[in-house]
Amino acid sequence: MKVVGIVCSPRRGGNTEILVREALDTIQESGGTTELITISGRNIAFCDGCRTCVEKGICHINDDMQEICQKLLECDGLILGTPVYFANVTAQAKAIMDRLYVLFSQRRLRGKVAGAIVIARRVGAGQVLSLLYSYFLAHRMYVAGGSIGYGRDRGDVKDGVGGGADTTALGEARNLGRAIISLHEQLSK
Ligand SMILES: Cc1cc2nc3c(=O)[nH]c(=O)nc-3n(C[C@H](O)[C@H](O)[C@H](O)COP(=O)(O)O)c2cc1C
């Protein structure tokens, strides 16, 4: 299976990237192929709501989102990773989510497997995780699960706990990788 991980933190090498890499590494160790996309430094405009994509199946905005859409069409699974910014996803994550309207309108992500990775310093991770699950379901994707990590500064998440009792954040990210592989195997039977 091929899984694309999108890091929606503007901070390169930050906590989100660390956990998304951990999940992708686990998928690779299980025989999958992976690709990491970081939004940092990319040019991604906001959706302007023109609905051209609904009528024509293409987005009229020519930026880095075209390449990301192509990669998502070719993959079997997606990991969306975002830090919590004021109890929500980052603006970069929201821009990507909205721009995927072009794939939503044609149900092009339907049947793919999805997982979420959320990092917070303290508050809001659970609600952002729920928000991402709802987003995946809107696309008719299969939700394998999600993992949470806590930390503020770059790398904090390596020593931090996950959302579950007695679970490290890195361990949760690995569990998410395994859950994605397992769900994809079940769906492929
Ligand atoms: C603008 C901004 C808003 C934030 N809002 C929250 C918040 O609402 N709750 C929280 O627990 N942490 C919040 N944080 C902390 C980040 O979620 C935390 O530093 C995280 O580790 C950043 O991930 P990164 O290293 O991948 O960029 C905020 C950070 C920034 C820069």
The ligand as a Gaussian input file, in Angstrom:
#p B3LYP/6-31G(d) Opt

LIG

0 1
 C       -0.349000      30.215000      16.923000
 C       -0.263000      29.055000      17.880000
 C       -1.415000      28.635000      18.544000
 C       -1.360000      27.554000      19.433000
 N       -2.516000      27.134000      20.049000
 C       -2.461000      26.079000      20.901000
 C       -3.651000      25.607000      21.544000
 O       -4.769000      26.114000      21.347000
 N       -3.544000      24.544000      22.401000
 C       -2.338000      23.946000      22.665000
 O       -2.312000      23.017000      23.460000
 N       -1.204000      24.344000      22.035000
 C       -1.225000      25.392000      21.164000
 N       -0.092000      25.782000      20.513000
 C        1.165000      25.013000      20.722000
 C        1.474000      24.033000      19.560000
 O        0.381000      23.179000      19.307000
 C        2.714000      23.194000      19.929000
 O        3.822000      24.066000      20.110000
 C        3.058000      22.128000      18.930000
 O        4.072000      21.300000      19.478000
 C        3.578000      22.699000      17.601000
 O        3.818000      21.645000      16.708000
 P        4.997000      21.697000      15.616000
 O        6.297000      21.515000      16.380000
 O        4.733000      20.560000      14.694000
 O        4.915000      23.017000      14.933000
 C       -0.110000      26.878000      19.647000
 C        1.036000      27.320000      18.970000
 C        0.974000      28.403000      18.109000
 C        2.239000      28.856000      17.394000

